[in-house]
Amino acid sequence: MTAVPLTPVRRWILRTQSAHRERGATAGNIYFTVLFIAVVGGMLHKQLAVVFWPTHPNASRLAAASLVPILFGLLYLALRRFGPLALSRPAAAWLLPAPVSRRALLLPSLRLTAIVAAIIGALAGIAIVGHGAPRTLDGSEVALLASGAGLVGIALLLVALAAQAGGRWGDRLDAVVSLLLAAGLAGLVADATGNHPVAATGWPSAGTLVPLVGAVALVVALLFALAVRGLARTPNERILEAAKTAGTLFDSAFGMEPSFLTDMIERRYWAHRKLRSVRLPDRLPVLVGQDLLLVARRRRRLLWLLLAAALPVLLTEAPHWLIGLAILVGALLSASTAGGNVKTDAGNPVLLRLLGLTSRDAILQRMWVPGALAALWSALALGLLSALDDLPPGPWWALGLVLSPVGAVAAVRRARVGFVRNELLPLDTPMGTVSTGPLVNALVGPDALLLGIPALVAIAQHNELSWLTVLVQATVGVLGARAYVAGTTATDRVELHATR
């Protein structure tokens, strides 16, 4: 079949869209975007300077080396999750099966993604250089390092593009990059626990960087040309999957409904899993057993949670209340590992009706596994901080264990939140109108972390921990969990109505 030229087709589509668009709408969107970037940049320029280019270098060689796999590993994994080659949903529905040149159809997407990857890579390089390089570097050397980092970003894009069009080796490469990311995080934790000097020397000069960056640019340009030639070999199902991801992200942002994105992630995760079941003891409550099976099938997330228990060590130089807040948020995230079943029951309680369980019985059973996960994670994180002498003496591991009901209530409450209530009245502010529905939806769940205020105060005061404080936290957590169950469930109702 002879391919139809794509340029006239796109020109006709743009002309048709412009006929239905308000006059000046495109110019207004551009003006709003530029003004928004300028306002946010003017408000946060000092904070951005601290992130990318502090006054003095503050990172050791180990920290600077650890930032490389972290930042570029996150960039690669993000490219893999988003495609990286994607089309808009109208183009995927109408132009992808049409008799047009696939290379011409996919090239704009590749070009735009390459620009974004280069910018993110350059910013990552500037952040690494800003924290680890001496201030004796001139502007040309910094520009060469940033250019090299941008080329690395494009190279990662090309690798992700080959993985998108390739076979199972892409999944194995994702696992390797995840291991490198974990190694980078471990390096940051090791740097925070030791006394490593700031890496103020040993950076390459301009004479070394010019041929190196030139060689990298030549190789990347050659690989980019080969990738453009092979664009037509990208399977349709991979492009459609990326289009669904991009469309869901747009829907979540435009409609301010995060459940669209979380539901897509859940469906995509379980669609690629081969499930095997085991027989649990008959005395175990049925919903508790279901949560245990769910957690056992998410072993990779459990491993990441185990590694994340060491991340509060990175906050030892920060205010102590920030460490306490990180512990509470970590307890919520760890408990949310078993929250998928609660979300399913809240949306369609057919399983509860078949089992003859009331909403109170269901919530009581659903809180066991999240509570255990929150207790283990909090005890491990606080115990590690105590072992490294970053906390005063005391039974900090016990304080982590009694955070079990706090994490369970927060995770279960978050899982029952449902859709965003867009019927709530908006707020008029000097910056414009703010919709209250997404704000309320975002606070449901984390607001239950207020039950951990005794633990937060104990960590913020940085005094020796007593068993009385542990008892107070245990009492507040148990009473709060009991009040939540009594106030949001009933013995004569099956539906798990979310309470706002």
Wavefront OBJ file of the C-alpha trace (Angstrom):
o trace
v 0.000 0.000 0.000
v 1.352 3.430 -0.967
v 1.922 5.713 2.013
v 0.059 9.013 2.040
v 2.198 12.108 2.801
v 1.704 12.974 6.457
v 2.403 16.707 6.306
v -0.846 17.664 4.484
v -2.812 15.440 6.876
v -1.362 17.161 9.941
v -1.888 20.585 8.362
v -5.546 19.779 7.732
v -5.985 18.533 11.321
v -4.432 21.701 12.761
v -6.555 23.884 10.501
v -9.716 22.010 11.539
v -8.831 22.267 15.221
v -8.143 25.992 14.887
v -11.584 26.501 13.360
v -13.191 25.168 16.550
v -10.811 26.927 18.914
v -11.425 30.360 20.361
v -9.464 33.099 18.639
v -6.256 33.797 20.502
v -6.538 30.668 22.654
v -3.117 29.368 21.623
v -1.443 32.704 22.263
v -3.211 32.902 25.611
v -1.957 29.462 26.598
v 1.597 30.394 25.663
v 1.339 33.652 27.608
v -0.014 31.844 30.672
v 2.749 29.222 30.538
v 5.545 31.787 30.213
v 4.035 33.949 32.966
v 3.609 30.939 35.265
v 7.246 29.873 34.800
v 8.434 33.432 35.423
v 6.343 33.831 38.594
v 7.323 30.442 40.022
v 10.972 31.059 39.132
v 10.887 34.448 40.845
v 9.319 32.952 43.963
v 11.554 29.877 44.217
v 14.859 31.039 42.724
v 16.648 30.872 46.077
v 15.381 27.349 46.753
v 16.346 26.299 43.220
v 19.813 27.729 43.747
v 20.227 25.616 46.878
v 19.162 22.503 44.952
v 21.281 23.036 41.832
v 24.115 25.385 42.775
v 24.693 26.048 46.499
v 27.094 28.731 47.620
v 29.770 26.211 48.602
v 30.210 22.571 47.505
v 28.784 20.265 50.164
v 29.017 16.764 48.697
v 31.821 14.259 49.097
v 33.170 12.065 46.339
v 30.944 9.227 47.531
v 27.846 11.438 47.563
v 28.586 12.894 44.123
v 29.210 9.424 42.694
v 26.001 8.141 44.297
v 23.942 10.920 42.741
v 24.889 9.753 39.246
v 23.030 6.385 39.302
v 20.186 7.917 41.315
v 19.382 10.823 39.002
v 20.083 9.123 35.702
v 18.522 5.857 36.888
v 15.324 7.714 37.730
v 15.426 9.370 34.307
v 15.769 6.019 32.547
v 13.007 4.366 34.572
v 10.712 7.336 33.934
v 11.370 7.062 30.197
v 10.555 3.371 30.321
v 7.303 3.965 32.179
v 6.164 6.703 29.809
v 7.076 4.898 26.595
v 9.348 6.641 25.732
v 7.843 6.743 22.223
v 4.197 7.765 22.483
v 1.420 9.401 20.510
v -1.646 11.302 21.499
v -4.766 9.182 21.759
v -6.376 10.696 18.608
v -3.186 10.089 16.619
v -2.920 6.534 17.961
v -6.551 5.858 17.048
v -6.655 7.423 13.589
v -3.150 8.011 12.211
v -1.325 4.930 13.491
v -3.455 2.463 11.449
v -3.661 4.881 8.497
v -1.493 4.410 5.366
v 1.020 7.103 6.349
v 4.738 6.975 6.973
v 5.293 5.582 10.481
v 8.689 7.238 10.680
v 7.226 10.665 9.935
v 4.403 9.969 12.370
v 6.662 8.981 15.265
v 9.573 11.355 14.643
v 7.989 14.438 16.340
v 7.392 12.391 19.475
v 11.005 11.183 19.479
v 12.301 14.688 18.881
v 10.263 16.182 21.731
v 11.233 13.386 24.115
v 14.899 13.835 23.197
v 14.715 17.540 24.034
v 13.085 16.812 27.403
v 15.616 14.061 28.211
v 18.508 16.359 27.299
v 17.171 19.151 29.521
v 16.603 16.833 32.481
v 20.027 15.248 32.011
v 21.691 18.671 31.849
v 19.903 19.771 35.028
v 21.012 16.567 36.755
v 24.593 17.208 35.668
v 24.441 20.794 36.922
v 23.114 19.584 40.294
v 25.929 17.038 40.646
v 28.584 19.565 39.638
v 27.048 22.260 41.829
v 27.180 20.098 44.943
v 30.525 18.398 44.355
v 32.744 20.588 42.167
v 34.971 23.427 43.390
v 33.975 26.976 42.575
v 37.217 27.403 40.641
v 35.560 25.839 37.581
v 34.890 28.414 34.900
v 31.716 28.726 32.888
v 33.030 26.772 29.898
v 33.865 23.721 32.005
v 30.453 23.772 33.675
v 28.797 24.123 30.260
v 30.784 21.164 28.930
v 29.809 19.014 31.923
v 26.151 19.993 31.523
v 26.307 19.258 27.792
v 27.812 15.851 28.488
v 25.058 15.116 31.001
v 22.453 16.159 28.429
v 24.014 13.775 25.917
v 23.845 11.017 28.518
v 20.126 11.777 28.877
v 19.649 11.359 25.116
v 21.666 8.120 25.208
v 19.396 6.785 27.939
v 16.423 7.722 25.763
v 17.857 5.691 22.894
v 18.403 2.698 25.174
v 14.828 2.997 26.449
v 13.600 3.274 22.861
v 15.428 0.075 21.918
v 13.984 -1.634 25.006
v 10.494 -0.501 23.993
v 10.896 -2.071 20.560
v 12.842 -5.100 21.824
v 11.988 -8.199 23.812
v 12.367 -9.326 27.404
v 15.885 -7.963 27.730
v 14.347 -4.576 28.446
v 12.753 -5.902 31.636
v 16.100 -7.356 32.726
v 17.771 -4.018 32.041
v 15.113 -2.291 34.140
v 16.019 -4.626 37.005
v 19.719 -3.795 36.595
v 18.994 -0.053 36.617
v 16.855 -0.530 39.735
v 19.805 -2.236 41.418
v 22.065 0.663 40.449
v 19.507 3.072 41.871
v 19.445 1.104 45.124
v 23.244 1.143 45.197
v 23.204 4.921 44.788
v 20.790 5.317 47.684
v 22.984 3.025 49.784
v 25.962 5.224 48.921
v 24.131 8.341 50.115
v 23.222 6.600 53.374
v 26.836 5.484 53.857
v 27.996 9.034 53.203
v 25.548 10.391 55.770
v 26.747 7.948 58.430
v 30.453 8.668 57.912
v 32.722 11.701 57.866
v 33.748 12.074 54.242
v 35.546 15.212 52.996
v 33.986 17.444 50.372
v 35.073 16.552 46.840
v 36.741 19.854 45.961
v 39.470 18.508 43.666
v 39.954 15.957 40.930
v 37.487 17.374 38.401
v 38.544 17.243 34.716
v 39.765 20.345 32.945
v 38.423 21.861 29.751
v 41.224 20.281 27.724
v 40.034 16.838 28.807
v 36.320 17.566 28.512
v 36.293 18.945 24.944
v 37.410 15.748 23.143
v 35.435 13.547 25.543
v 32.161 15.447 25.069
v 32.801 15.641 21.325
v 33.269 11.885 21.091
v 30.116 11.263 23.119
v 28.171 13.691 20.909
v 29.374 11.894 17.774
v 28.354 8.483 19.125
v 24.952 9.757 20.309
v 24.303 11.426 16.925
v 25.111 8.176 15.115
v 22.869 6.144 17.417
v 20.093 8.718 17.071
v 20.246 8.432 13.289
v 20.019 4.644 13.543
v 17.078 4.979 15.926
v 15.256 7.241 13.470
v 15.755 4.673 10.711
v 14.287 1.952 12.907
v 11.291 3.872 14.235
v 8.885 1.957 12.008
v 9.828 -1.307 13.745
v 8.351 -0.251 17.083
v 5.380 -2.571 17.781
v 1.931 -1.026 17.703
v 0.966 -2.450 21.106
v 3.921 -0.696 22.769
v 2.964 2.634 21.181
v -0.676 2.182 22.174
v 0.332 1.370 25.740
v 2.438 4.532 25.907
v -0.465 6.520 24.426
v -2.767 5.202 27.141
v -0.229 6.235 29.780
v 0.099 9.756 28.384
v -3.676 10.088 28.036
v -4.277 8.900 31.595
v -1.721 11.377 32.930
v -3.450 14.172 31.030
v -6.855 13.099 32.326
v -5.572 12.965 35.908
v -4.030 16.434 35.613
v -6.928 18.033 33.728
v -9.654 16.451 35.838
v -7.597 16.605 39.052
v -8.478 12.964 39.689
v -5.419 10.934 40.847
v -7.419 7.697 41.003
v -7.244 7.452 37.181
v -3.473 7.119 37.396
v -3.391 4.771 40.378
v -5.984 2.473 38.807
v -3.978 2.313 35.584
v -0.808 1.457 37.499
v -2.598 -1.300 39.423
v -4.143 -2.836 36.303
v -0.867 -2.737 34.409
v 1.027 -4.282 37.319
v -1.316 -7.239 37.739
v -1.724 -7.762 33.983
v 1.929 -8.811 33.702
v 1.979 -11.068 36.759
v 1.788 -14.851 36.856
v -0.010 -15.631 40.095
v 0.446 -18.691 42.264
v -1.615 -19.232 45.385
v -0.869 -21.026 48.639
v -3.196 -22.457 51.227
v -3.226 -20.474 54.451
v -4.332 -21.786 57.869
v -8.091 -22.120 58.230
v -8.094 -20.207 61.510
v -6.740 -17.122 59.798
v -9.503 -14.580 59.013
v -10.299 -14.661 55.328
v -9.638 -10.976 54.620
v -6.362 -11.071 56.549
v -5.306 -14.034 54.429
v -6.202 -12.143 51.257
v -4.059 -9.193 52.372
v -1.172 -11.540 53.149
v -1.391 -13.012 49.651
v -1.437 -9.505 48.167
v 1.667 -8.495 50.121
v 3.460 -11.733 49.234
v 2.854 -11.017 45.551
v 4.480 -7.602 45.853
v 7.927 -8.751 46.912
v 9.731 -6.051 44.948
v 7.861 -3.312 46.783
v 8.666 -4.975 50.096
v 12.346 -4.936 49.158
v 12.179 -1.227 48.322
v 10.452 -0.554 51.639
v 13.223 -2.422 53.427
v 15.842 -0.269 51.717
v 13.791 2.890 52.338
v 13.985 2.291 56.099
v 17.521 3.707 55.912
v 16.503 6.911 54.110
v 15.660 8.893 57.304
v 19.396 8.737 58.006
v 19.809 11.300 55.207
v 17.837 13.817 57.304
v 20.170 13.814 60.313
v 21.388 17.326 59.453
v 17.814 18.585 58.985
v 15.481 19.758 61.775
v 14.469 16.882 64.041
v 10.762 17.372 63.376
v 11.443 16.563 59.730
v 12.793 13.156 60.754
v 9.615 12.505 62.727
v 7.478 13.525 59.767
v 9.472 11.197 57.492
v 8.868 8.315 59.912
v 5.105 8.915 59.898
v 4.932 9.241 56.108
v 7.021 6.087 55.743
v 4.627 4.226 58.030
v 1.725 5.327 55.814
v 3.479 4.251 52.619
v 4.496 0.888 54.011
v 0.986 0.210 55.307
v -0.465 1.171 51.910
v 1.174 -1.902 50.372
v -1.877 -3.905 51.490
v -4.422 -1.184 50.686
v -5.472 -2.447 47.259
v -8.036 -4.848 48.664
v -9.645 -2.110 50.757
v -9.952 0.050 47.652
v -11.656 -2.819 45.816
v -14.076 -3.442 48.674
v -14.914 0.251 48.905
v -15.706 0.416 45.192
v -17.665 -2.847 45.005
v -18.321 -4.737 48.250
v -19.579 -7.867 46.502
v -16.978 -10.046 48.259
v -18.124 -8.799 51.650
v -21.734 -9.678 50.817
v -20.753 -13.186 49.722
v -18.816 -13.721 52.944
v -21.547 -12.219 55.110
v -19.212 -9.652 56.661
v -20.281 -6.240 57.904
v -18.289 -3.104 57.265
v -16.957 -3.177 60.830
v -15.753 -6.756 60.520
v -14.146 -5.972 57.172
v -12.259 -2.898 58.386
v -11.072 -4.657 61.540
v -9.648 -7.487 59.455
v -8.226 -5.153 56.831
v -6.228 -3.230 59.457
v -4.117 -6.189 60.638
v -1.649 -6.473 57.760
v -1.201 -2.688 57.187
v -0.637 -2.287 60.925
v 2.023 -4.997 60.943
v 3.822 -3.438 57.973
v 3.745 0.032 59.533
v 5.047 -1.309 62.850
v 7.916 -3.248 61.292
v 9.002 -0.395 59.037
v 8.842 2.254 61.768
v 10.671 0.047 64.265
v 13.390 -0.686 61.718
v 13.830 2.982 60.742
v 13.889 4.283 64.325
v 16.073 1.397 65.473
v 18.607 2.188 62.733
v 18.657 5.876 63.703
v 19.169 4.907 67.332
v 21.945 2.431 66.479
v 23.795 5.154 64.544
v 23.500 7.536 67.567
v 21.374 9.959 65.569
v 18.720 9.776 68.311
v 19.123 10.057 72.097
v 19.082 6.884 74.214
v 15.756 5.167 74.654
v 13.493 2.379 73.358
v 12.958 3.919 69.937
v 12.239 0.540 68.378
v 9.275 0.213 70.765
v 8.021 3.644 69.709
v 8.076 2.399 66.110
v 6.067 -0.682 67.016
v 3.301 1.319 68.682
v 2.911 3.378 65.487
v 1.109 0.339 64.071
v -2.469 1.656 64.529
v -1.460 5.068 63.181
v -0.189 3.626 59.897
v -3.123 1.210 59.645
v -5.764 3.906 60.103
v -4.035 6.262 57.667
v -3.632 3.571 54.979
v -7.173 2.221 55.278
v -8.650 5.711 55.331
v -6.646 6.607 52.237
v -7.778 3.464 50.420
v -11.445 4.322 51.085
v -11.196 7.865 49.745
v -12.930 7.240 46.393
v -13.218 9.844 43.633
v -12.539 13.544 43.972
v -15.607 15.514 45.007
v -15.613 18.288 42.443
v -18.969 19.620 43.691
v -17.269 21.295 46.661
v -17.175 25.085 46.547
v -13.907 26.578 45.236
v -11.820 29.111 47.134
v -11.049 32.546 45.706
v -7.456 33.566 46.404
v -5.269 36.459 45.156
v -3.520 33.885 42.897
v -6.826 32.720 41.399
v -9.538 30.163 42.111
v -8.510 26.972 43.912
v -10.683 23.867 43.726
v -11.197 22.395 47.190
v -12.155 18.909 46.004
v -8.622 17.747 45.112
v -7.249 19.338 48.305
v -9.714 17.447 50.475
v -9.020 14.252 48.546
v -5.275 14.637 49.066
v -5.660 15.174 52.822
v -7.858 12.130 53.442
v -5.508 9.513 54.826
v -2.492 11.647 55.740
v -4.714 13.546 58.182
v -4.855 10.378 60.317
v -1.122 10.778 60.920
v -2.124 13.319 63.564
v -2.503 10.292 65.808
v 1.311 10.093 65.752
v 1.804 13.526 67.307
v 3.298 12.078 70.547
v 5.975 10.292 68.505
v 6.554 13.402 66.396
v 7.002 15.546 69.511
v 9.364 13.011 71.077
v 11.576 12.966 67.974
v 11.436 16.757 67.552
v 12.461 17.433 71.163
v 15.482 15.143 70.739
v 15.478 14.158 74.395
v 15.940 10.762 75.975
v 12.915 8.598 75.263
v 11.015 7.133 78.198
v 8.614 4.232 78.321
v 5.908 6.664 79.385
v 6.094 8.344 75.972
v 5.800 4.946 74.304
v 2.737 4.199 76.443
v 1.174 7.564 75.577
v 1.687 6.954 71.861
v 0.256 3.449 72.121
v -2.805 4.746 73.967
v -3.432 7.570 71.507
v -3.020 5.222 68.533
v -5.347 2.529 69.894
v -8.016 5.032 70.951
v -7.800 6.802 67.597
v -8.111 3.540 65.680
v -11.064 2.484 67.805
v -12.775 5.831 67.256
v -12.165 5.596 63.504
v -13.665 2.112 63.272
v -16.652 3.035 65.428
v -17.326 6.262 63.555
v -16.963 5.046 59.975
v -18.403 1.517 60.116
v -21.526 -0.206 61.393
v -22.655 -3.702 62.275
v -25.700 -3.449 60.009
v -24.005 -2.099 56.874
v -21.777 -3.725 54.291
v -20.712 -0.739 52.174
v -17.422 0.901 53.127
v -18.502 4.484 52.781
v -15.538 6.819 52.922
v -15.762 9.529 55.535
v -14.491 12.920 54.451
l 1 2 3 4 5 6 7 8 9 10 11 12 13 14 15 16 17 18 19 20 21 22 23 24 25 26 27 28 29 30 31 32 33 34 35 36 37 38 39 40 41 42 43 44 45 46 47 48 49 50 51 52 53 54 55 56 57 58 59 60 61 62 63 64 65 66 67 68 69 70 71 72 73 74 75 76 77 78 79 80 81 82 83 84 85 86 87 88 89 90 91 92 93 94 95 96 97 98 99 100 101 102 103 104 105 106 107 108 109 110 111 112 113 114 115 116 117 118 119 120 121 122 123 124 125 126 127 128 129 130 131 132 133 134 135 136 137 138 139 140 141 142 143 144 145 146 147 148 149 150 151 152 153 154 155 156 157 158 159 160 161 162 163 164 165 166 167 168 169 170 171 172 173 174 175 176 177 178 179 180 181 182 183 184 185 186 187 188 189 190 191 192 193 194 195 196 197 198 199 200 201 202 203 204 205 206 207 208 209 210 211 212 213 214 215 216 217 218 219 220 221 222 223 224 225 226 227 228 229 230 231 232 233 234 235 236 237 238 239 240 241 242 243 244 245 246 247 248 249 250 251 252 253 254 255 256 257 258 259 260 261 262 263 264 265 266 267 268 269 270 271 272 273 274 275 276 277 278 279 280 281 282 283 284 285 286 287 288 289 290 291 292 293 294 295 296 297 298 299 300 301 302 303 304 305 306 307 308 309 310 311 312 313 314 315 316 317 318 319 320 321 322 323 324 325 326 327 328 329 330 331 332 333 334 335 336 337 338 339 340 341 342 343 344 345 346 347 348 349 350 351 352 353 354 355 356 357 358 359 360 361 362 363 364 365 366 367 368 369 370 371 372 373 374 375 376 377 378 379 380 381 382 383 384 385 386 387 388 389 390 391 392 393 394 395 396 397 398 399 400 401 402 403 404 405 406 407 408 409 410 411 412 413 414 415 416 417 418 419 420 421 422 423 424 425 426 427 428 429 430 431 432 433 434 435 436 437 438 439 440 441 442 443 444 445 446 447 448 449 450 451 452 453 454 455 456 457 458 459 460 461 462 463 464 465 466 467 468 469 470 471 472 473 474 475 476 477 478 479 480 481 482 483 484 485 486 487 488 489 490 491 492 493 494 495 496 497 498 499 500
